[in-house]
Amino acid sequence: MTRLIGRYLKHSEVKESSHRRHRFESRFTRADLELLARVDEAHETLSGPATKKILEREYEIYQHVAYGAVGDDLGSTHLQLTEAPALP
């Protein structure tokens, strides 16, 4: 805020910055995140390794292809996803 006030006092205007932050490509699609959210909700938000095991079983035993893609990349990312804000 102080920076913006200083800029206004110096130039009599404040312009929106054209700089954009670099964002890494998401490893999960929206469908993957929704699937993970449903699994988390059904199992009352288990630990990352337990959730990964559930996804692996769904893929290997029951041949649910969607679970395989999410389970492969899950790892420690699960903690970050469960603490992330809800999707709009």
Helices and strands as residue ranges (DSSP letters): H 2-11, H 30-42, H 48-60, H 65-73, H 77-82
